Amino acid sequence: TACNNLALMYEQGNGVEKDLKKAYDLLMIAVKRGNTRSCYHLGRFYENGLAVQADRAKAKEWYSKAAAKGDKDAKAALERLG
């Protein structure tokens, strides 16, 4: 969860200089360490084109991984995307 929290700090520029690429990289590390919530955030990155090219299909993939583990925000995002 530390990587996930750091990623959000870099995404928002909260206490550190805003750096979406660094946030993305930290989210990927968090996912490799088993952090399901980071899957949701990666879905947001792909949905909104944050540090990556917007890609609706990849957003759905990441949201699906999080939703499968019970993430309610990811389930709502999947419903929204159809």
DOMARLUM-532136 format. One record per residue: residue in three letters; x negated, y negated, z of N, C-alpha, C in turn. Coordinates in steps of 0.001 Angstrom, whole numbers, padded with zeros to 6 digits, always signed. Each point is the difference from the previous one (the first is absolute). Layout:
N
ALAXYZXYZXYZ ...
//
This chain:
82
THR-000811+001209+000000+000811-001209+000000-000850-001267+000000 ALA-001244+000100+000432-000854-001182+000008-000200-000531-001418 CYS-000230+000900-000942-000183-000433-001395+001274-000634-000538 ASN+001140+000574+000352+001281-000553-000436+000176-001415+000553 ASN-000294-000177+001282+000144-001317+000622-000960-001010-000600 LEU-001234+000412-000236-000974-000896-000639+000448-000375-001409 ALA+000543+000974-000713+000474-000261-001360+001065-001090+000004 LEU+000924+000082+000945+001062-001002+000068-000557-001372+000360 MET-001033-000029+000830-000643-001279+000323-000602-000627-001264 TYR-000673+000821-000789-000606-000517-001240+001064-000359-001038 GLU+001091+000735-000028+001072-000318-000945+000598-001374+000306 GLN+000197-000266+001271+000678-001221+000413-000949-001155+000310 GLY-001301+000298+000103-000941-001038+000411+000201-000385+001457 ASN+000352+000977+000798+000286-000216+001411-001271+000186+000834 GLY-000705-001102+000274-001230+000061+000788-001240+000299-000821 VAL+000187+000321-001271-001106+000262-000924+000354-000651-001337 GLU-000996-000145-000853+000276-000543-001327+000829+001009-000792 LYS+001040-000483-000639+000877+000873-000779-000809+000688-001097 ASP+000133+001337-000096-000753+000786-000976+000822+001247-000339 LEU+000786-000093-001066+000892+001097-000361-000755+001255-000410 LYS-001138-000142-000640-000794+001166-000408-000486+000758+001235 LYS-000479-000728+000980-000458+000631+001239+001179+000669+000707 ALA+001156-000662-000012+001193+000585+000613+000359+001324-000680 TYR-000027-000007-001332+000300+001218-000764-000981+001114+000366 ASP-001276-000316+000019-001015+001007+000329+000217+000571+001401 LEU+000338-000843+000950+000257+000465+001367+001238+000883+000070 LEU+001016-000330-000776+001193+000846-000035-000326+001376-000553 MET-000846+000055-001014-000396+001295-000567-000757+000839+001034 ILE-000857-000640+000772-000714+000714+001068+000999+000531+001023 ALA+000955-000838+000374+001005+000409+000990+000809+001192-000497 VAL+000356+000005-001277+000751+001122-000570-000836+001274+000082 LYS-001261-000099-000323-000884+001179+000062-000118+000525+001421 ARG+000209-000884+000974-000056+000401+001406+001368+000437+000523 GLY+000992+000049-000890+001303+000519+000374+001024-001026+000459 ASN-000236-001276-000221+000942-001030+000423+001123-000149-001021 THR+001167+000494+000349+001156-000031-000895+000473-001416-000281 ARG-000056-000866+000983+000472-001376-000185-000785-000694-001101 SER-001252+000350-000162-000817-000589-001055+000532+000374-001381 CYS+000638+001157-000116+000619+000382-001281+001081-001007-000366 TYR+000779-000399+000990+001027-001011-000239-000630-001299-000492 HIS-001058-000434+000669-000644-001259-000380-000625+000088-001397 LEU-000549+001149-000344-000528+000165-001356+001131-000073-001026 GLY+001144+000521+000354+001160-000149-000870+000319-001468-000240 ARG-000056-000797+001055+000229-001440-000147-001037-000640-000917 PHE-001255+000410+000155-001066-000557-000835+000283+000285-001472 TYR+000397+001228-000300+000285+000347-001398+001304-000626-000490 GLU+000964-000113+000863+001268-000623-000408-000199-001476-000338 ASN-000833-000673+000773-000155-001448-000131-001278-000449-000696 GLY-000811+000942-000447-001235-000362-000687-001002-000695+000899 LEU-000163+000495+001214-000956-000571+000948-001326+000754-000112 ALA-001005-000627-000560-001345+000570-000176-000040+001128-001028 VAL+001139+000360-000532+000105+001032-001032+001041-000459-001012 GLN-000030+000615-001163+001026-000292-001007+001345+000527+000511 ALA+001024-000817-000095+001333+000449+000418+000362+001259-000783 ASP+000470+001003+000715+000332+001284-000616+001135+000627+000806 ARG+001186-000102-000526+001200+000479+000686-000074+001501+000297 ALA-000531+000777-000923-000097+001450+000203-000945+000330+001150 LYS-001142-000677+000059-000938+000244+001101+000585-000478+001321 ALA+000732-001108-000043+000659-000486+001216+000945+001076+000528 LYS+000781+000589-000889+000944+001045+000402-000734+001215+000574 GLU-001144+000350-000592-000780+001135+000510-000432-000245+001442 TRP-000540-001196+000256-000461-000322+001350+001167-000085+000971 TYR+001089-000630-000425+001182-000072+000860+000528+001399+000307 SER-000019+000873-000987+000487+001370+000194-000820+000745+001039 LYS-001307-000181-000029-000871+000657+000988+000351-000469+001406 ALA+000220-001306+000147+000348-000538+001318+001400+000433+000416 ALA+000937-000026-000938+001381+000382+000301+000089+001456+000430 ALA-000817+000847-000612-000008+001420+000349-000416+000225+001454 LYS-000713-000956+000552-000433+000083+001401+000920-000807+000919 GLY+001129-000470-000558+001002-000666+000823-000078-001515+000062 ASP-000816-000627-000841-000120-001464+000022+001273-000631-000577 LYS+000746-000702+000854+001281-000588-000401-000172-001122-001014 ASP-001059-000798+000127-000244-001077-000962-000271+000568-001386 ALA-000730+001106-000038-000294+000643-001278+001274+000561-000626 LYS+000863+000570+000813+001279+000509-000511+000827-001126-000577 ALA+000038-001145+000679+000744-001155-000484-000597-000523-001313 ALA-001335+000013-000080-000668-000461-001222+000344+000910-001168 LEU+000036+001299+000231+000369+000939-001055+001432-000229-000482 GLU+000889-000262+000929+001394-000279-000363+000075-001284-000831 ARG-000751-001007+000416-000018-001269-000697-000535+000148-001433 LEU-001033+000828-000154-000600+000189-001327+000818+000942-000883 GLY+000876+000736+000625+000859+000900-000787-000670+001247-000313 
//
